[in-house]
């Protein structure tokens, strides 16, 4: 009961602040139950339909304020250049607004469209997703944004990663999680085959860094919005490609090559993808994310972490199949 009351109080605070800053009257507010900790509402007003996103104080501690502001400014630049993403509204030049009671929030246009389950995209949606992703990477890396430091992801050495998996295996073994040991052994064995030089580590650039189906809205044959630029940083655009490909094309244990091909065709209209690069990108994604989702408590996962763990498991168990499936594209 306390949580519901708190949520209502937050909403009222944000509505009062928006009324004062933007001059509209809220007619209806519907909570959007997606994402982690941050609260969101679709609000219908006498001036249009908007989305309010409140930043949870605990989660906000995980962000860098200045990097968030860069991400918001780029989202607006992308919107103004025609990329399908929500328009943000500013108050006194600030997209991140503080409410009367000290809540940080954003106001943006509400985007219509459907969230599609992982692996359930059709070829038209996947093609358009590739086209939009390629255009986003092109615009983000057109020289407008200066680079102040190296990429966000610094791959550990193979030896460091082998030590990690050995430690996780020991922890699972010592905490009565023997059913996870074969999974962890697979991660170790795949790591032994990894050569960091295969990862195209010189291909750095600005990237969305959270590009998967939960952050995308679709119409029947195209993408209607790219959402949530909060994690946008200088990193590896190829990781965006790999993340959205595995998210869009893997259903159960079936990796639909026709969907991968459709994405690559769309992406290549905007940016060159070298032959075989999708294989190294997926391997690099596994090398980065596997330690996030595969661990001695993974049997407790639910929601997105459970999906991500399944993706990492599939990648680790199908390394050789990837080569044969994707070798010609």
N, C-alpha and C positions, 0 to 999 in steps of 0.2 A: 504493500500500500504506500509506503514511504517513497518508493521509486517512482510510482505513477504520479504521485503528488509533486515530486521534484521535477519530473518531466513537464508537467503542466505549468509549473512555475517558470521553468526555463522558457517554454513556448510563449507564455504571456509577456515575459520580459523582452524577448526578441521581437514580438509583434509590436509592443509599445515603442521600442527603439526604432523599428522600421517605419512605423506610423509618423514618428517625429522627423526622421531623417529623409524619408522618401515620399511622405505625404499620401500614402494610399491607405485604404481601409480594408482590413482582412475580413472576407466573407466566410471562408471555410479553411480549415487546416487539417490535413491528413498525414499521419506519421508514415514514414518510409522505413521499413524495418530491414535495412541492408547495411552492411559495413560493420565495423568493429568499434564500439563505444561512442563514436560521434553520433549525435542525433540529427535527423533530417525530417523535414516536413514539406509536403506540397501545399502551397498556400494559394488560394483563389482570392483575388482582390478586385477592387473596382478599377484597377489599372492593368490587369492581366494576371497570368498564372506564373508563379515563381517557385523556386526551391530555396529553403533556408537550411544551411548546414552549420550546426553548432560543433565546435571543437571541444571534445572532452578534455578537461584540465590535465588528467593523468596521461592520456595519449599525446597531448600537445607537447609534453616534455620530451617525447621521442623525436620531435621535429627541430630543425634549425630554422629560426624565424626568418632570417635573411634569405635562405634558400627557398622557403615557401613563397616569399614575395616575388622572387624571380620566376618561380613556377606560375604564379597567378598572372604576372605580366605577360608571360609567354602564352598562356592559355588565351588571353585577350588578343594578343597579336595573331595567333593561329585562327581564332574566331573571325577576326577582321579580314584575314586572308582567305576566308571561305572554308576552313576546315570545320566539319560538323562537331562542335563542342559548345558547351553552354556559355552564353554571354554573362560576364560578371558585372556587378554594379558596385560602384565605389562611393564612399562618403569622405569628402575632403581629401580625395586622391588615394584613399586606402581601400583595398579590396577586403582586407581582414579587419572587420569592424568590431569595436568593443561595445557591448550593450550597457544599459543603465546599471545593471547589477554585476558587471565585470565578466560577462560571458563573451568569448571570441566567436564570431560567426561570419558567414559569407551569404550574400544574396545573389542568386543567379536565375537566369531564365529556366523554366521547367521544360525539359525536352521530352517530347513524345517518342514512343518506341517500346520495344519489347526486350526484356532480358532473356536470352536464350541459354538453355542449359549447356554445359560443356559437351562438346562432341556432336551437337545437334544442329550446327549451321548447315545451310545448303550451299551449293557451289556459287550461286550468285552473291550471297552474303559474304562468302569467303573471298571471292574475287574483289568485291568492293572494299572489304576490310584490308586486303593487301594494298589496294590503290590508296586508301586513306592513310594507312600506316606509312607507306612510302612517301606520300606527300608531307605528312607530319615530320618525318625524319629529314626530308629535304628542307623544309622551312626552318626547323629548329637549328639546322647546321648550315644556314646560308651566310654565316659570318656576322649576323646581328649580335649574337651572344658571345661575349668574350670568355675565354677559358682561363680560369685562375689556378686550377690545380689538376692533377691527374684524374683518371677514372675512379668511380666510387668502388667498384669491385677490383680488389687486388688478389688475384688467384694465389692461394698458398702453394707451396711446393708439393709434389707428389708424396714426398716423405712425410711432410706435416699432415697431409690428409690421411695417409695410411695409419699414422699414429692416432689420429682422431678416431678412425673406425675401430681400431684395436681397443681403444678406451671405451667406446660405446658398447662393443661386443662384451667386454669384461663386465660392464655395469649391468647389462641385460642378463648376463649369465649369473651374476651375484644377487639379482633381485627377482629370481624365479620367472624370468621372461624367456625361457628357452625356445618358445615358439617363434621368437623374433631372430634367433641366431642365424638361420639360413639366409634371411633377408640381409642381415648385416655382413655376412660372409660374402654375399654377392657384391655389395658396395665395395668391399675391400678388394675383391678380385678385379672388378672393373677399374678401380683406381690404379691398380698395378699396370693396366694397359694404357693409361693416359699419358699423352705427351703434350705438354703445355704449348709447344711450338705449333701444334695443329689448330690452335684457337684463334688465329688472326688477331692477336692482341694489339696490333697497330691500328686496327679499324675502330678507333674511339669516336665518340660524338655524343651530343645531347640526346637523351632518350626519355620516354614516358616512365618506364621502370615499374609499371603495375598494369601491364596491358594483358588482360584476360577477360573472359566473357562477362564476368560480373560488373566490369567497368565499361561495358559497351551496350548500346541500345540499337536495335535493328528494326527495319521495316521488312516487307516480304522479300525484297531482292537487293536491299542495300543497307548500309549502316546509317543510322540517324544521329548518333552522338558518341563521341569518345568522352568518357567521364574521368574525374578524379586524377588531376595532375599533381597531387601533393608530393609524390615521390620523384618527380622529374629532376634529373641531375645529369651531369656529364658522366658518361659511362660507356656502354657498348650497345649501339642500336641493334646489333645482331641478337642480343638477349631479348629485346622486345619482340623480334621476329620469332625466335624460338618459343617464347612464352605464349604468344597468341596462337601460334601454329599448333602446339601441343594442346592448348586449351580448346581450340576450335575443331581439331580433327581427330582427337582420341575419344572414342566412346567405348566403355567397357575395356576390352582388350583389342579393339579394332581401330587401327590407325588408318584413316581413309586417305589414300594417296591422291585421289582426285581432288579432295579439298586442299591438300598441300599444294598441288599444282595450280589450282585456281588462285590461291593466295599469292604464289610466286609470280604468276602472270600479272595480277593486279599491281603488286609491289614494283615489278620491273618496268611498268609504265612510268614510274616516277624516279626510281633509283635502281642502279645496276645491282643484281645479285649474281655473283659468280657461281658457276656450276659447282655443285658439291658443297657450297657454303652452308646450306641448311643443315647438313649432317654435323659439321663442326659446331654450328650454333646450338643445336640441340644437346650435343655432348657438353658444351660449355655451360649451358643452362643446368644440366644435371650436376656438373662439377660444383656449381655455385649453390644450387638450391637443395641438393640432396641432404646436406647436413642440417638444413632448417627443418625438414619435415620427416626425415627418417631417423628415429632415435628410440631409446628404450621405453618411451611413453607413447609411441605412435599408435598403439592399440586403443588409446583413449581419444584419438582425434575424432572430430565431427565437423560438418560444414566444410568450408574452404580448405582448412588444413588436411582433412581426409582426402579431398580431391587432389591437392597438390602432392601428397604422399603417393597416391596411386599413379600419378604422372611420373614421378621420380622412379618408382618401382618399375613401371613399364619401360622407361628409358634404360634402366640398369639391366633389365632382363632381355632387352632386344637390341643390344649394340650391334651385333653382326647383321641382324635383319634390317636395321636402319641402312647399313651400307648397300645392301642389295635392293631395298625398296626405293631409296632416294639417290642412288648412284648416278642416275641419268638425268636428274633435274637439279 
